[in-house]
Amino acid sequence: MRNLVRIVLLSLGFVVVPLVALAQEGGGAGAAGGGGGMFAIGAGLAIGLAGLGCGIGQGLTAGNAAAGIARNPGASGTMFTSFILGMVLIESISIYGFVIAVLLWLRTA
């Protein structure tokens, strides 16, 4: 439990420190009146969370497919087809995260 609290606090620190570094006096000249830093943080979070979720999903899918094939080698053909289809759908989520990150990044430019 202490490790979880430590990880959450460190993650919050990694989010807050760039906000302080991007603080400006006056109105600022970034996108949307000084909010350019927030778009960059949003882009980083979009690709980071999409990658994290996809990595977890792919790991669980691959592990369960391998266990299923090990238990019933005769059904490996249908399991492998479902495994590949599942991996493609999981990977599309990371592509959506990448597209959102690029759109947010281009918004700051």
Buried (B, 14 or more C-beta within 10 A) or exposed (E): EEEEEEEEEEEEEEEEEBEEEBEEEEEBEBBEEBBBBBBBBBBBBBBEEBBEBBEEBBEEBEEEBEEBBEEEEEEBEEBEEBBEEBBEEBEEBBEEBBEBBEEBBEBBE
